Amino acid sequence: MYQIVNPATGLLVEEFPAATDEQVGEAITRSHEAYRLWRGRPVEERVLAVKRAGELFRERSEELAVIIAQEMGKRIDEGRGEVQLSADIFAYYAESGPALIADEPLDIRGGKALIQKRPVGSVIGVMPWNYPYYQVARFAAPNLVLGNTILLKHAPNCPRSAAAIEQLLHDAGVPEDAYINLYATNEQIAWMLADERIQGISLTGSERAGSAVAATAGRHLKKCVLELGGSDPLIVLDSADLDKTVETVVNARMYNNGQACNSPKRIIVLDDLYEKFIDKVAARMSQFKPGDPRDPQTTLAPLSSQRAADELIEQIQDAVEKGASLLSGGKHIDLPGAFVEPAVLTGVTQEMRAYSEELFGPAIVIYRAATEEEAIALANDSVYGLGASVFSADPARAQRVGDQLESGMVTINTPPGSLPDLPFGGIKRSGIGRELGALGIEEFMNKRAVQLA
C-alpha cells in the first residue's frame, strides 16, 4: 500500500491503492506505443516540454515543498531548495540536450563515420524517498530530451509527490503516455523487466534493492543504472579557520537530516586538530532544534519514518555497547514522530556496525589519523565508493590526497553536493553508471555507429 504517514506526528494522512497487474500491463503497452511517437518528434519540441517543466517546478515551488514536508519530513527551506535544483536540472538538459545528442563525426581508417545518439525505448525509474523531486529530475529530464519514454515507480511513502511530478510534466507538454506514474509493487517491477518492450531500469536506493534489480535485469539482458548507498569519507588535513571547517562539515552532514547517500558520514581528522575538532562538533550538533518541518524555525526535522529512527539508534547503541564513545545525542527525542538527537561517535572500530554500515540520519562518526597515509587507508577501507572530500589550507596537498581516494566523486575544500552539469555516481557497492551532466544522458542511449562510403 502506498501511503503517507507524517513522520513529524506518526499519523496516517492518506492511502493510495497499488496498481493492479492489468494496469501495469496496460502502462507498458501505452509507454511502448508512445515511444514510437515521442522519439519521432523533433528534438526542439521535446526540449520545449522539458524547458517548460523546469519553469513549472519554479512556479509550484511552495506547493511541492509542502508535499514532501508531510510525506518524508523534509524541512520547508530544504524542500524549496530541492525543487529549485530539480528546475535547474530540467533547464540544463533543455539548453544543453540538443548538443549532447547531436551526431558525432568520427574519423576512421580508410574513411569516415558517425556516432548517432538515439533513444532506446521505454525505461523504468525506481526512485527513493529522500529527494522525491531531485531523484526523478535527474533520471527523467535527460531521457525525455533523448526521446525515451518513462515508467516511474516512486517510494511507497511518496505517492502525492509522485502524482504531482506526473501532472507537472503533462502540464508542461510531455504526452501522458510518455511519462507514466505507477504505484507498482516490487514483484511487478520484476516482471516488467522481463517484458521485451522494456529496455532498461534506473534505481536509486538500497544495496539490497540494487542487487535484486541487477539480478533481474541481468537475467533478461537489460541495461541498469544503480545509485546505491554511500559512507563517504571527509578528511580534514589542517585548517586555517577551524570554526569555519566545523560549520561546513556539520552543515554538510546534517543537510536533509543526514539522509543523503553522498553525505559525509565518516570524518577523518589528523592528530593535531582532533581534540579541538570533536569538542566543537559535539557542541554544534547539540544546537539543532526539533519541530514541525513546515516551521521555518525548525532546524532538526524528523527522520522519514519511525522504522528509520529505530534503525539508526540501534546502530549507535551497537557501537556504544562495543566500546565507542557517544559524545552527544543518539536517543529518541520525547516528541511525537521520528525525531532522533544528533549523535557524535568516536572510537568506532571494525567490529561495530557503524564502521561498515551506512548511517542514514543525524549521526557523525569521527576518526583520528596520525598521518596522511593512515587517513587515506581509513577512507578507502569501505565497501562503498560514492563520494569523498578533502579539506586543507594547502589546495595542492588536498588534491594530492584526493587523487588517492577510491570513489566516483571527490570534492576539494568544498562540501559534497549536486550540480546539473556535474556527473553523479560511484564505484564498488555504491552503484553502476552515472547521472547528470553529459554522462547522464548517455546511459540509455543507442550510440549507433554509421560508416560512410
C-alpha positions as CSV (number, residue, x, y, z in Angstrom):
1,M,0.0,0.0,0.0
2,Y,1.3,3.4,-0.9
3,Q,0.5,5.7,2.0
4,I,1.5,9.0,3.7
5,V,2.4,8.7,7.4
6,N,3.5,12.1,8.6
7,P,6.9,11.4,10.2
8,A,6.5,14.5,12.5
9,T,3.4,13.1,14.1
10,G,3.3,9.4,13.2
11,L,-0.3,9.9,11.9
12,L,-1.7,8.3,8.8
13,V,-2.6,11.0,6.3
14,E,-3.7,9.2,3.1
15,E,-3.6,5.9,1.4
16,F,-3.2,5.1,-2.3
17,P,-4.1,1.7,-3.9
18,A,-1.3,-0.2,-5.6
19,A,-1.6,-0.7,-9.3
20,T,-3.2,-4.0,-10.5
21,D,-1.3,-6.3,-12.8
22,E,-3.7,-5.3,-15.6
23,Q,-3.0,-1.6,-15.0
24,V,0.8,-2.3,-15.2
25,G,0.4,-4.3,-18.4
26,E,-1.6,-1.5,-20.0
27,A,1.0,1.1,-18.9
28,I,3.8,-0.9,-20.6
29,T,1.7,-1.0,-23.8
30,R,0.9,2.7,-23.6
31,S,4.6,3.6,-22.9
32,H,5.9,1.5,-25.8
33,E,3.4,3.0,-28.3
34,A,4.2,6.5,-27.0
35,Y,7.9,5.9,-27.6
36,R,7.3,5.4,-31.3
37,L,5.7,8.9,-31.4
38,W,7.9,10.7,-28.9
39,R,11.2,9.7,-30.5
40,G,9.9,10.9,-33.8
41,R,9.2,14.4,-32.6
42,P,11.9,17.0,-33.4
43,V,14.3,17.4,-30.6
44,E,13.2,21.1,-30.4
45,E,9.7,20.0,-29.5
46,R,10.9,17.6,-26.8
47,V,13.2,20.4,-25.4
48,L,10.3,22.8,-25.2
49,A,8.4,20.4,-22.9
50,V,11.4,19.8,-20.7
51,K,12.1,23.5,-20.5
52,R,8.5,24.2,-19.5
53,A,8.8,21.6,-16.8
54,G,11.6,23.4,-15.2
55,E,9.6,26.6,-15.3
56,L,6.6,24.8,-13.6
57,F,8.9,23.5,-10.9
58,R,9.8,27.1,-10.0
59,E,6.2,28.3,-10.2
60,R,4.9,25.5,-8.0
61,S,7.8,25.5,-5.5
62,E,5.8,26.2,-2.4
63,E,3.2,23.6,-3.1
64,L,5.7,21.0,-3.9
65,A,7.8,21.7,-0.8
66,V,4.8,21.4,1.5
67,I,4.0,18.0,0.0
68,I,7.4,16.4,0.8
69,A,7.5,18.1,4.3
70,Q,4.4,16.0,5.1
71,E,5.5,12.9,3.2
72,M,9.1,12.4,4.4
73,G,9.7,15.2,6.8
74,K,12.0,17.5,4.8
75,R,12.4,21.0,6.3
76,I,10.5,23.5,4.2
77,D,13.5,25.6,3.2
78,E,15.4,22.4,2.1
79,G,12.3,21.4,0.2
80,R,12.2,24.6,-1.7
81,G,15.9,24.1,-2.4
82,E,15.3,20.7,-3.8
83,V,12.6,22.0,-6.1
84,Q,14.9,24.7,-7.4
85,L,17.6,22.2,-8.1
86,S,15.1,20.0,-9.9
87,A,14.1,23.0,-12.0
88,D,17.8,23.7,-12.8
89,I,18.3,20.1,-14.0
90,F,15.4,20.4,-16.4
91,A,16.7,23.8,-17.6
92,Y,20.2,22.4,-18.1
93,Y,19.0,19.5,-20.3
94,A,16.7,21.8,-22.2
95,E,19.6,24.1,-23.0
96,S,22.4,21.6,-23.4
97,G,20.5,18.5,-24.5
98,P,20.4,19.1,-28.3
99,A,24.2,19.4,-28.4
100,L,24.7,16.4,-26.2
101,I,22.6,14.1,-28.5
102,A,23.9,15.6,-31.8
103,D,25.6,13.2,-34.3
104,E,29.3,13.0,-33.7
105,P,31.6,12.8,-36.7
106,L,34.2,10.0,-36.4
107,D,37.4,9.7,-38.4
108,I,38.3,6.1,-39.1
109,R,41.0,4.3,-41.0
110,G,40.1,4.5,-44.7
111,G,37.0,6.6,-44.4
112,K,34.6,8.5,-42.2
113,A,31.8,7.5,-39.8
114,L,29.2,9.0,-37.5
115,I,28.1,8.1,-34.0
116,Q,24.4,8.7,-33.9
117,K,23.0,9.2,-30.4
118,R,19.5,7.7,-30.3
119,P,16.9,6.7,-27.7
120,V,16.3,3.0,-26.9
121,G,12.7,2.8,-25.8
122,S,10.7,2.6,-22.6
123,V,12.7,2.7,-19.4
124,I,11.8,2.2,-15.8
125,G,12.8,4.5,-13.0
126,V,12.6,3.3,-9.4
127,M,13.1,6.3,-7.1
128,P,13.7,6.8,-3.3
129,W,12.0,9.0,-0.7
130,N,14.9,11.1,0.5
131,Y,14.9,13.5,-2.5
132,P,11.5,12.9,-4.1
133,Y,11.8,15.5,-6.9
134,Y,15.5,15.7,-7.5
135,Q,16.0,12.0,-7.9
136,V,13.2,11.9,-10.5
137,A,14.5,15.0,-12.3
138,R,18.0,13.7,-12.9
139,F,16.5,10.5,-14.5
140,A,13.6,11.9,-16.3
141,A,14.9,15.2,-17.8
142,P,17.8,13.6,-19.9
143,N,15.7,10.7,-21.1
144,L,12.8,12.8,-22.2
145,V,15.1,15.0,-24.2
146,L,16.8,12.0,-25.8
147,G,13.4,10.5,-26.8
148,N,12.9,7.6,-24.3
149,T,9.6,7.2,-22.5
150,I,9.4,6.6,-18.8
151,L,7.5,4.3,-16.4
152,L,8.1,5.7,-12.9
153,K,7.8,3.8,-9.6
154,H,8.3,6.1,-6.7
155,A,8.8,5.2,-3.0
156,P,5.7,3.9,-1.2
157,N,5.8,6.9,1.2
158,C,5.9,9.5,-1.6
159,P,2.6,8.9,-3.6
160,R,1.5,12.5,-3.6
161,S,4.8,14.0,-4.8
162,A,4.9,11.2,-7.5
163,A,1.5,12.3,-8.7
164,A,2.5,15.9,-8.6
165,I,5.5,15.3,-10.8
166,E,3.4,13.4,-13.4
167,Q,0.9,16.2,-13.5
168,L,3.6,18.8,-13.8
169,L,5.2,17.0,-16.8
170,H,1.9,16.5,-18.6
171,D,1.1,20.2,-18.0
172,A,4.5,21.1,-19.5
173,G,3.7,19.2,-22.7
174,V,5.1,15.8,-22.2
175,P,2.5,13.4,-23.6
176,E,0.6,11.4,-21.0
177,D,1.9,8.1,-22.1
178,A,5.5,9.3,-22.4
179,Y,5.7,9.6,-18.6
180,I,3.5,7.3,-16.5
181,N,3.5,7.2,-12.7
182,L,2.8,3.7,-11.4
183,Y,2.1,2.7,-7.8
184,A,3.7,-0.6,-8.6
185,T,4.9,-3.4,-6.3
186,N,8.4,-4.8,-6.3
187,E,7.1,-8.0,-7.8
188,Q,5.5,-6.1,-10.7
189,I,8.8,-4.3,-11.4
190,A,10.5,-7.7,-11.8
191,W,8.1,-8.9,-14.4
192,M,8.0,-5.5,-16.1
193,L,11.8,-6.0,-16.7
194,A,11.1,-9.4,-18.3
195,D,8.9,-7.7,-21.0
196,E,10.8,-7.3,-24.2
197,R,9.4,-3.8,-24.7
198,I,11.2,-2.5,-21.6
199,Q,14.8,-1.5,-22.4
200,G,16.3,-0.7,-19.0
201,I,15.9,0.4,-15.5
202,S,17.5,3.1,-13.2
203,L,17.2,2.5,-9.5
204,T,18.3,4.8,-6.7
205,G,18.0,3.0,-3.3
206,S,19.5,0.4,-1.0
207,E,22.1,-2.2,-1.8
208,R,19.5,-4.9,-1.3
209,A,17.2,-3.3,-3.8
210,G,20.0,-2.7,-6.2
211,S,21.2,-6.4,-6.0
212,A,17.7,-7.6,-6.7
213,V,17.2,-5.3,-9.7
214,A,20.6,-6.0,-11.1
215,A,20.0,-9.8,-10.9
216,T,16.6,-9.5,-12.7
217,A,18.0,-7.1,-15.3
218,G,20.9,-9.4,-15.9
219,R,18.6,-12.4,-16.5
220,H,16.8,-10.5,-19.1
221,L,19.8,-8.7,-20.6
222,K,18.6,-5.3,-19.7
223,K,20.7,-2.2,-19.0
224,C,20.6,-1.0,-15.4
225,V,21.9,2.1,-13.7
226,L,22.2,1.8,-9.9
227,E,22.8,4.6,-7.5
228,L,23.1,2.9,-4.1
229,G,24.4,3.7,-0.6
230,G,27.4,5.6,0.5
231,S,29.5,6.0,3.6
232,D,31.5,8.9,2.3
233,P,34.8,9.9,4.0
234,L,35.7,13.6,4.6
235,I,39.3,14.1,5.5
236,V,40.4,17.2,7.5
237,L,44.2,17.5,7.0
238,D,44.6,21.0,8.5
239,S,42.6,24.2,8.8
240,A,43.3,27.9,8.8
241,D,39.8,28.5,10.4
242,L,38.7,25.5,12.4
243,D,35.3,27.0,13.4
244,K,34.5,27.5,9.7
245,T,35.6,24.0,8.9
246,V,33.5,22.5,11.6
247,E,30.4,24.5,10.5
248,T,31.0,23.3,6.9
249,V,31.3,19.7,8.0
250,V,28.3,19.8,10.3
251,N,26.1,21.5,7.8
252,A,27.1,19.1,5.1
253,R,26.4,16.1,7.3
254,M,23.1,17.4,8.7
255,Y,21.6,18.5,5.3
256,N,18.3,16.6,4.8
257,N,18.8,15.4,8.4
258,G,21.7,13.2,7.3
259,Q,19.5,11.3,4.9
260,A,21.7,11.6,1.7
261,C,23.7,9.0,0.1
262,N,26.6,11.4,-0.6
263,S,26.6,13.0,2.8
264,P,30.0,12.9,4.6
265,K,29.4,10.2,7.2
266,R,33.0,9.3,8.2
267,I,35.0,12.3,9.3
268,I,38.8,11.6,9.4
269,V,40.8,14.2,11.3
270,L,44.6,14.4,11.7
271,D,46.1,14.3,15.2
272,D,46.9,17.9,15.8
273,L,43.3,19.0,15.2
274,Y,41.4,16.0,16.5
275,E,40.6,17.0,20.1
276,K,39.5,20.5,19.3
277,F,37.6,19.3,16.3
278,I,35.5,16.7,18.2
279,D,34.6,19.2,21.0
280,K,33.5,21.8,18.5
281,V,31.4,19.3,16.5
282,A,29.7,17.9,19.6
283,A,28.8,21.4,20.7
284,R,27.5,22.4,17.3
285,M,25.4,19.2,17.0
286,S,23.6,19.9,20.2
287,Q,22.2,23.2,18.9
288,F,19.7,21.7,16.5
289,K,16.1,22.5,17.3
290,P,13.5,19.8,16.6
291,G,10.0,20.7,15.4
292,D,7.5,20.7,12.6
293,P,9.4,20.6,9.3
294,R,7.0,23.2,7.9
295,D,8.0,25.7,10.6
296,P,10.9,27.9,9.4
297,Q,12.3,28.0,12.9
298,T,12.8,24.2,12.9
299,T,16.4,23.1,12.4
300,L,16.0,19.4,13.1
301,A,13.4,17.5,11.1
302,P,12.1,14.0,11.9
303,L,13.6,11.1,10.1
304,S,11.5,9.7,7.3
305,S,9.8,7.1,9.5
306,Q,9.8,5.6,12.9
307,R,11.5,2.5,11.5
308,A,14.3,4.6,10.1
309,A,14.8,6.3,13.5
310,D,14.8,2.9,15.3
311,E,17.4,1.5,12.9
312,L,19.8,4.5,13.4
313,I,19.5,4.2,17.2
314,E,20.2,0.5,17.0
315,Q,23.4,1.2,15.0
316,I,24.5,3.8,17.5
317,Q,23.8,1.6,20.5
318,D,25.7,-1.3,18.9
319,A,28.8,0.9,18.7
320,V,28.5,2.1,22.3
321,E,28.0,-1.4,23.6
322,K,31.2,-2.5,21.8
323,G,33.3,0.4,23.3
324,A,32.7,3.5,21.1
325,S,32.2,6.9,22.8
326,L,29.0,8.8,22.3
327,L,29.8,12.4,22.8
328,S,26.3,13.7,22.3
329,G,22.8,12.7,21.2
330,G,21.9,9.3,19.8
331,K,18.5,8.9,21.5
332,H,14.8,9.3,20.7
333,I,13.6,12.8,21.4
334,D,10.5,13.0,23.6
335,L,8.2,14.3,20.9
336,P,5.6,12.6,18.7
337,G,7.2,11.5,15.5
338,A,10.5,10.0,14.3
339,F,12.9,12.5,16.0
340,V,16.5,11.5,17.0
341,E,19.1,13.6,18.8
342,P,22.0,14.4,16.6
343,A,24.8,12.0,17.5
344,V,28.6,12.2,17.6
345,L,30.5,8.9,17.8
346,T,34.3,8.4,18.3
347,G,36.3,5.3,18.9
348,V,34.4,3.3,16.3
349,T,36.2,0.1,15.3
350,Q,35.8,-2.6,12.7
351,E,33.6,-5.0,14.7
352,M,30.9,-2.3,15.1
353,R,28.0,-1.8,12.6
354,A,28.8,1.9,12.5
355,Y,32.2,1.1,10.9
356,S,30.9,-0.7,7.8
357,E,27.2,0.3,7.5
358,E,25.7,3.5,6.2
359,L,24.3,5.7,9.0
360,F,21.3,7.3,7.3
361,G,20.4,10.1,9.7
362,P,21.8,12.7,12.1
363,A,24.9,11.0,13.2
364,I,28.6,11.7,12.6
365,V,31.4,9.2,13.1
366,I,34.8,10.9,13.7
367,Y,38.1,9.0,13.3
368,R,41.6,10.0,14.3
369,A,44.5,9.6,11.9
370,A,48.2,10.1,12.6
371,T,49.4,10.6,9.0
372,E,48.0,11.4,5.6
373,E,48.7,7.8,4.7
374,E,46.6,6.5,7.6
375,A,43.8,8.9,6.7
376,I,43.8,7.6,3.1
377,A,43.8,4.0,4.1
378,L,40.9,4.6,6.5
379,A,39.0,6.4,3.9
380,N,39.4,3.6,1.4
381,D,38.5,0.9,3.9
382,S,34.9,0.7,2.9
383,V,32.7,-1.4,0.6
384,Y,31.3,1.9,-0.6
385,G,32.8,4.3,-3.1
386,L,30.3,7.1,-3.9
387,G,32.0,10.4,-2.9
388,A,34.8,11.7,-0.8
389,S,36.0,15.2,0.4
390,V,39.4,16.6,1.5
391,F,39.9,19.9,3.3
392,S,43.3,21.6,3.8
393,A,44.6,25.2,3.8
394,D,47.0,23.9,1.1
395,P,44.9,23.1,-2.1
396,A,47.8,21.1,-3.6
397,R,48.0,18.9,-0.5
398,A,44.3,18.3,-0.6
399,Q,44.4,17.4,-4.3
400,R,47.2,15.0,-3.7
401,V,45.3,13.2,-1.1
402,G,42.0,13.3,-3.1
403,D,43.7,11.7,-6.0
404,Q,44.3,8.6,-3.9
405,L,40.7,8.1,-2.7
406,E,38.6,5.3,-4.1
407,S,35.3,7.0,-5.1
408,G,33.3,8.1,-8.1
409,M,33.4,11.7,-6.9
410,V,35.8,13.9,-4.9
411,T,35.4,17.4,-3.7
412,I,38.4,19.6,-2.6
413,N,37.8,22.2,0.0
414,T,34.1,22.2,-0.6
415,P,31.3,20.1,0.8
416,P,29.7,17.4,-1.4
417,G,26.6,18.4,-3.4
418,S,25.0,18.1,-6.8
419,L,25.0,20.3,-9.9
420,P,23.1,19.7,-13.1
421,D,26.2,19.6,-15.3
422,L,28.4,17.5,-12.9
423,P,28.2,13.7,-13.3
424,F,27.0,11.9,-10.2
425,G,27.7,8.2,-9.3
426,G,30.0,5.8,-7.5
427,I,32.1,2.7,-7.6
428,K,32.2,-0.5,-5.6
429,R,28.9,-1.2,-3.8
430,S,27.8,2.4,-4.3
431,G,26.5,1.5,-7.7
432,I,26.9,1.4,-11.5
433,G,26.6,4.2,-14.0
434,R,26.3,7.9,-13.9
435,E,23.6,10.5,-13.7
436,L,23.6,14.3,-14.6
437,G,25.8,16.1,-16.9
438,A,26.9,14.8,-20.3
439,L,27.4,11.3,-19.0
440,G,23.8,11.1,-17.5
441,I,22.1,11.4,-20.9
442,E,24.2,8.5,-22.4
443,E,23.2,5.7,-20.0
444,F,20.0,4.7,-22.0
445,M,21.3,5.8,-25.4
446,N,21.9,3.8,-28.6
447,K,25.3,5.1,-29.7
448,R,24.9,3.8,-33.3
449,A,27.9,3.7,-35.5
450,V,27.3,4.6,-39.1
451,Q,30.1,4.1,-41.7
452,L,30.1,6.4,-44.7
453,A,31.2,5.3,-48.1
